[in-house]
């Protein structure tokens, strides 16, 4: 089953800059072979091994010295058809460009 996830991982107790920790999480997602898209407040992820990758992100960030991590995770799945994160983005873009045809997002 393909999962779409919105992950926001926040290392606590590491100072004000968390970019190094977020970059490490991106490496974990690469290693897991997952499709993902970094955005300003998290990362969208798609694949079938999302939960294992999130666990691995936590393990790596803790290993880097973060004593605590706060994570928000939203998950979505569907079995009626295949749909990528890019498909969802493209659907909204078409609507913004004037194609108001009703479609499933």
Secondary structure, DSSP 4 states (H G I P E B T S, - for coil): --EEEEEEEEEESS-S--HHHHHHHHHHHHHTT-EEEEETTEEEEEES-HHHHHHHHHHHHHHTT-SEEEEEEEEEE-SSS---HHHHHHHHHHHHTT-------
